[in-house]
Amino acid sequence: MRSRSRLDTRHTLALVGSIGVVCAMMAALVVFNLFESWQIDSGARASLSRTMSQDSDSTVQTARYANYIMVDEHFRPVDYEGAWYNDLEVALAQWASQHPQTNVVSRIVLNDTPCYVELDKDDDSDYVDDIMWIAYVDVSPEQALVRTVSLVFVVIAVVGGIAVGYAGWIVGKRLEAAEEAQKRFYENMSHELKTPLAAIRGYAEGMQGGVVEPARASRAIVRESERMSCLVEQILSLSRLEAGAVPIHRERVEVEDLVQDCLMPFEGIVRTRGLDVELELGAGHVDADMELMEHALENLFSNAFRHAERVVRVLFDGQVLMVENDGDMPCPEDMAHLFDRFHVGEGGSTGIGLALAHEIVTQHGWELTARQRDGLMCLAIDFSV
């Protein structure tokens, strides 16, 4: 059912987007055709009116005069000096013989040519008696243009519908991925919080039942409470960073001093586990928020000391700060998700510390990456990006 729901969401977004674009383009096409039909009709009628009135000063605005031919009482084209009639005009004369109404504008199609026609009787002709004027406007060029533009509209509608449908599919896929990631986040967060809560409850019940010494229980309760408090604080910090609610106050920071300050809280761990800490720190500074960068580096160092077997190395060459340890390398899949919140891989949950460090570095405009270097696990901040 979950997979089907995701599929329905993608189909819905793709279908709605495609239909929306196609409907919008078709509506625009209908409006365009209605407007152009009205414009062609009004323009042709205005041309016929101007031609029939033979009034060059007419207030009727039109871009051209209509063409016209003269026919006799038998609707035969009048043969006068310089007269020449094309096939369409001959066909018009034949049509007029069957439709002799005068002063009526008709829209007809002759020889596959759409045109507007009007007949008028002329009693003052110098050529023959009972002469008839047939004025016409050939609108085939305008209609050809309308057909071309309509075809372009259809092509744009099809291509646009496909493009928007594909975009809707991609957006749907990303929304589903984000929804799934959010669900995993809350599931993992609940699991992470349950662990210290279960320990606190266990020691409290043990102390209440007299099976655990109060001093031992109190130490464990304090330890687990601090662990839970730290986890909640990191979750809130990450949420505030992602929401843009944490302003970054940049100042000049010497990287060597920053590293030394951040390493001080780990001296107890180093002595207890007998770790060898190697420092190769070159001169250099960055413009950073001191408090945020201390938080990020402490998370990187915490990760390194937690996984190291014997050695932790911190190197800075003026552009890139690297934190390395000789612990087991994560598998490729875990490496790809190392900065994801609560990612559960072969080595268990990665928690939220590295995700928070990654967000802080990214907010500064830099890049935090993970890779293998000289057989060591390396987390590197590139300040030159």
Secondary structure, DSSP 8 states (H G I E B T S, - for coil): -HHHHHHHHHHHHHHHHHHHHHHHHHHHHHHHHHHHHHHHHHHHHHHHHHHHHT-TT-S---SS--EEEEE-TTS-B---TT----HHHHHHHHHHHH---SS--EEEEETTEEEEEEEEEETT-SSSTTEEEEEEEE-HHHHHHHHHHHHHHHHHHHHHHHHHHHHHHHHHHHHHHHHHHHHHHHHHHHHHHHHHHHHHHHHHHHHHHTSS-HHHHHHHHHHHHHHHHHHHHHHHHHHHHHTT-S----EEEEHHHHHHHHHGGGHHHHHHHT-EEEEEE-S-EEEE-HHHHHHHHHHHHHHHHHH-SSEEEEEE-SSEEEEEE-S----HHHHHTTTSTT-EETTEE--SHHHHHHHHHHHTT-EEEEEEETTEEEEEEETT-
